[in-house]
């Protein structure tokens, strides 16, 4: 259940005391003044320049988050080819993320390296994550289960909090179509003793009808915030953060006649979310070559229906002990090893089916990064233990060769898995004997620097997923009419390419994704995933002011009719957005944005509406 304020403070104090007692700066993925935007940490748990990473990565920086004027990170991720968003309505309505064609529950979402996926259905509350709370977003595509554990088949999304920087106070007010408004206050302190930041943002929107054919708008309200702090005590670097989101979303339930043969209308409903993550870390240089980092966290993902007693609750305690050993020499070597221990409890009541289950899991990982001459090599192995199905091993092998100082050739292979969720095992059609879903990935890539300001990347990959969990009808099952089983197989093949140009005045990029996410059992295209998507983004700076445009062309995607369940195809679409930021003085700035400028009608999930042409404006005051 929700933690009271006193319990939160006591828990934070306990975590900090334990961290200090155990002994680099920041949790995995933590940002600092010494970690600028071009340094990427999620792929290997070790800071590395983006252009030197062997992994396919996407970085969304602070300016892009600010200029988006988005209520949630789904609207930001939507403009990245290879990331498919399925949204069942407007602000606050559930949304799903498909990375490189993998299922929506086959990717991890983290805040500073702390997983916030629920243990019930496996999804993260993306619709309640306000972009203004974070410094940047790092996305790793491909298998990462070896170092992060279960679910990292499609990839990892890591939201990085802000620490350090200038002391001061920010206040921001925004307003746009659908009576959408937000107010934010952000206070930062940075001094010799350390740094601290506290952000609170209130959001609300009258929304629009989620279902096609409905006339009742669905309102959304969200109060969220993030507090973080870091300091140095002797040889210890300590830090902590607390994120929460308290949201209420209205929606509509479709109503059918007694035998479900005819649709009769909609009935209003609402649900309440409370999500939080409390984490603390401590790091220390044990010797000249050995660094230790301990991170402890507690997360709550709580969803309550307002008109019926249904709910989903996840509480997870998590400990991650990471060791880094750097061995200089002719062969430069960086060894990372450690363990992740979790204690998770899930409770759910859905359509009359109840379960409550608790369990412990362990992940042990070891990674070796070597650099010799023009070659770079990564070797990694992981072992995951779950009390229901025992051990599951994964591995990664990556090799890069610098053909020239500006041309890097990459080849990689790896495995990943997704442990069955509590709902898979004990919910509707639950089967406690399910095995993990497993994947095997192969990839070839190129990273090239063209002159000083341009970069070009290319990747070709194939991901084969086995033991996919599906509901299999069985009339002998008198309770559910069937059962979840490991019966399906999928194969995803794809090509990705991106070009960027960055100067003091211009920021231009073009990217494309071609993919074939296919069910090998039926040869059908996987639902709600496009075969092709293309994006162009351009920004022009005029001193501190700027203007920019974004274009996204997404192809058709297969889906199921929301009423009949019959196969359908949602059409492709072209989205165009533009923004202008005017810095009036050192304290005042105004940003205006126009989304869906062409007023396209499109669907991200069959039968559900999306926003039409929408204008918004934001006024920001900075006291430095």
Buried (B, 14 or more C-beta within 10 A) or exposed (E): EEBEEEEBEEBBEEBBEBBBEBBBBBBBBBBBEEBEBEBBBBBBBBBBEBBBBBBBBBBBBBBBBBBBBBBBBBBBBBBBBBBBBBBBBBBBBBBBBBBBBBBBBBBBBBBBBBBBBBBBBBBBBBBBBBBBBBBBBBBBBBBBBBBBBBBBBBBBBBBBBBBBBEBBEBBBEBBBBBEBBBBBBBBBBBEEEBBBBBBBBBBBBBBBBBBEBBEBBBBBBBBBBBBBBBBBEEEBBBBBBBBBBBBBBBBBEBEEEEEEEEBEEBEEBBBBBBBBBBBBBBBBBBEEBEBBBBBBBBBBBBBBBBEBEBBBBBBBBBBBBBBBBBEEEEEEBBBBBBBBBBBBBBBBBBEEBEBEBEBEBBBBBBBBBBBEEEEBBBBBBBBBEBEBBEEBEBBBBBBBBBEEEBBBBBBBBBBBBBBBBBBBBBBBBBBEEBBBBBBBBBBEBBBBBEEEBBBBBBBBBBBBBBBBBBBBEEEEEEEBEBBBBBEBBBBBBBBBBBBBBBEEEEBBBBBBBBBBBBBBEEEEBBBBBBBBBBBBBBBEBEEEBBBBBBBBBBBBBBBBEBBEEEEBEBEBBEBBBBBBBBBEEEEEBBBBBBBBBEEBEBBBBBBBBBBBEBEBBBBBEBEE
